Amino acid sequence: MNRLRRLHRFLVAQSFYPLALSSLLAVAIFAGRVYLSHRGTFAFLIWNLFLAWIPYACALAVVVLYRGGAWRRVLMLAPAALWLLFLPNAPYMVTDLLHLAERPPVPLWYDTGLLVAFAWSAMALGVVSLSAMQSVVRRMGGRLVSWLFVFSAAGLSGLGIYLGRFQNWNSWDVFTHPRYVLSDTLSRLIHPLSNAQTYGVMLMFAALLLVFYLTFAWSGQRVSMEHER
């Protein structure tokens, strides 16, 4: 019973329940669309949302290992690396709004809500996972290092979104085709004038993630301050 209570408190602290509710709402809206159209259009959103849960799960693993003591902290590297690798999959779902179009018999407003629900859920997963990772980095390296970590993670996420949306690379391609992914990435980064789109997409989505994150962090700070009064 005590273990269940500790697990519950841990999940509450990591915003698991609202994240799960948000994802369930998105899936329910998708199920409603399947019922209305008798087609599996937008089924890829389910897979993309699953990928957005991976960095969240990895961040929780890092937090658990960090709290487990010094001997377990050496094991944090693996889930931390996976977190960074899969983090772009969360804000990436914002780009799925590109698929918005009239698809009778489902009205446009329904598909708008569908895409927004999935994008919101995925972005929230990314932000909460980034917050969990920053808390660990702050305890290990201090406040300044933790914010440098946040800005770096946002920038790399922006780059990952570009590679995924425009170059069709997947997170696991780092393992299956590491040389080609590295070559493609470096060739674009070292020639900024010839790859304006790369930098434009990277900076735009890094900024979106940062603003979303800062809003989340500021709101959480304000709530905690109100509770302390």
C-alpha positions in Angstrom: 0.0 0.0 0.0 2.8 2.4 0.9 4.5 1.7 -2.5 1.3 2.5 -4.3 1.0 5.8 -2.4 4.6 6.7 -3.2 4.0 5.8 -6.8 0.9 8.0 -6.8 2.7 10.9 -5.3 5.6 10.5 -7.8 3.1 10.4 -10.8 1.3 13.5 -9.4 4.6 15.4 -9.2 5.4 14.4 -12.8 2.0 15.6 -14.1 1.2 12.0 -15.3 -2.5 12.2 -14.8 -3.3 15.3 -16.8 -0.9 14.1 -19.5 -2.7 10.8 -19.7 -6.1 12.5 -19.7 -4.9 14.8 -22.6 -3.7 11.8 -24.6 -6.9 9.9 -23.9 -9.0 12.8 -25.1 -6.9 13.0 -28.4 -7.4 9.2 -28.9 -11.1 9.5 -28.2 -11.5 12.3 -30.8 -9.7 10.0 -33.3 -12.0 7.1 -32.4 -14.9 9.5 -33.1 -13.5 10.3 -36.5 -13.1 6.7 -37.4 -16.8 6.1 -36.4 -17.9 9.1 -38.5 -15.9 8.3 -41.6 -15.4 4.5 -41.3 -11.8 5.2 -42.3 -8.5 5.1 -40.4 -7.4 8.5 -41.7 -4.9 10.2 -39.4 -4.0 6.8 -37.8 -0.4 7.9 -37.9 -1.2 10.4 -35.1 -1.5 7.5 -32.7 2.0 6.3 -33.5 3.4 9.9 -33.3 1.8 10.3 -29.9 3.3 7.1 -28.7 6.7 8.4 -29.8 6.1 11.6 -27.8 5.5 9.5 -24.7 9.0 8.0 -25.0 11.0 11.1 -23.9 8.6 11.4 -21.0 9.2 7.8 -19.9 12.9 8.3 -20.3 12.8 11.4 -18.2 11.0 9.6 -15.4 13.6 6.9 -15.5 16.4 9.5 -15.1 14.6 11.0 -12.1 14.1 7.6 -10.5 17.8 6.6 -11.0 19.0 10.0 -9.7 17.0 9.5 -6.5 18.3 6.0 -6.1 21.7 7.1 -4.9 25.2 7.6 -6.3 25.7 4.1 -7.5 22.5 4.2 -9.7 23.3 7.6 -11.2 25.9 6.1 -13.5 23.0 4.3 -15.2 21.3 7.6 -16.0 23.3 8.1 -19.2 21.3 5.6 -21.3 17.8 7.0 -20.6 19.1 10.5 -20.8 20.6 9.9 -24.2 17.3 8.3 -25.4 15.4 11.2 -24.0 17.4 13.7 -26.0 17.1 11.5 -29.1 13.4 11.2 -28.9 12.5 14.6 -27.5 11.9 16.2 -31.0 9.1 13.7 -31.5 7.0 15.7 -29.0 7.0 19.2 -30.5 7.2 17.6 -34.0 3.5 16.9 -33.8 2.8 20.6 -34.1 3.9 20.1 -37.8 1.1 17.6 -38.3 -1.2 20.6 -38.6 0.1 20.6 -42.2 -2.4 17.7 -42.9 -5.4 19.9 -42.1 -7.8 19.9 -45.1 -11.4 19.3 -46.0 -12.1 15.5 -45.8 -15.9 14.8 -46.1 -17.9 13.5 -44.4 -15.9 14.7 -41.4 -16.2 18.5 -41.0 -13.1 20.7 -41.0 -13.7 21.9 -37.5 -13.6 18.3 -36.2 -10.3 17.6 -37.9 -9.0 20.9 -36.5 -9.8 19.8 -33.0 -8.3 16.4 -33.6 -4.9 17.7 -34.8 -4.8 20.4 -32.1 -5.6 17.8 -29.4 -2.7 15.6 -30.5 -0.3 18.5 -30.9 -1.2 19.8 -27.5 -0.8 16.5 -25.8 2.6 15.8 -27.5 4.0 19.3 -26.7 2.9 19.0 -23.1 4.7 15.6 -22.8 7.9 17.3 -24.2 7.6 20.2 -21.8 7.0 18.1 -18.7 9.9 15.8 -19.6 12.2 18.8 -20.2 11.2 20.1 -16.8 12.0 16.8 -15.1 15.4 16.7 -16.8 16.2 20.3 -15.9 15.5 19.5 -12.2 18.0 16.7 -12.3 20.6 18.9 -14.1 20.0 21.8 -11.7 20.8 19.5 -8.7 23.9 18.2 -10.4 25.3 21.4 -12.0 23.4 24.4 -10.7 20.8 26.8 -12.0 22.9 28.4 -14.8 23.9 25.0 -16.2 20.3 23.8 -16.1 19.1 26.7 -18.2 22.0 26.2 -20.7 20.8 22.6 -20.9 17.2 23.8 -21.6 18.3 26.1 -24.4 20.5 23.5 -25.9 17.8 20.8 -25.8 15.4 23.2 -27.4 17.8 24.0 -30.2 18.5 20.3 -30.9 14.8 19.6 -30.9 14.3 22.2 -33.5 17.0 20.6 -35.6 15.4 17.2 -35.1 12.0 18.5 -36.2 13.6 19.7 -39.5 15.4 16.4 -40.1 12.1 14.5 -39.4 9.7 16.6 -41.4 11.8 17.7 -44.3 14.5 15.0 -44.5 12.3 12.0 -43.4 14.8 10.8 -40.8 13.5 9.0 -37.7 15.0 8.9 -34.2 16.0 5.3 -34.6 17.9 6.1 -37.8 20.7 7.3 -35.5 21.3 3.6 -34.7 20.5 2.1 -38.1 22.1 4.7 -40.4 24.3 6.8 -38.1 26.8 7.8 -40.8 24.2 9.1 -43.2 22.3 11.0 -40.5 25.5 12.7 -39.3 26.6 13.5 -42.8 23.3 15.0 -43.8 23.1 17.0 -40.6 26.6 18.4 -40.7 26.4 19.3 -44.4 23.5 21.6 -43.6 24.8 23.1 -40.4 28.2 24.1 -41.8 26.6 25.8 -44.8 24.0 28.1 -43.2 23.7 30.4 -46.2 22.8 27.5 -48.5 20.4 26.0 -46.0 18.3 28.9 -44.8 15.3 26.6 -44.4 17.2 24.3 -42.0 18.0 27.2 -39.7 14.6 28.8 -40.1 12.7 25.7 -39.1 15.2 24.9 -36.3 15.0 28.4 -34.8 11.2 28.7 -35.1 10.4 25.4 -33.4 13.1 25.8 -30.8 11.6 29.2 -30.0 8.1 27.6 -29.8 9.3 24.9 -27.5 11.1 27.5 -25.3 8.2 29.8 -25.0 5.8 26.9 -24.2 8.3 25.7 -21.6 8.9 29.1 -20.0 5.1 29.6 -19.8 4.8 26.2 -18.1 7.7 26.9 -15.7 6.5 30.4 -14.8 3.0 29.1 -14.2 4.3 26.4 -11.9 6.4 28.8 -10.0 3.5 31.2 -9.5 1.3 28.4 -8.2 4.0 27.2 -5.8 4.4 30.8 -4.5 0.7 31.1 -3.9 0.7 27.9 -2.0 3.5 29.1 0.3 1.5 32.2 1.3 
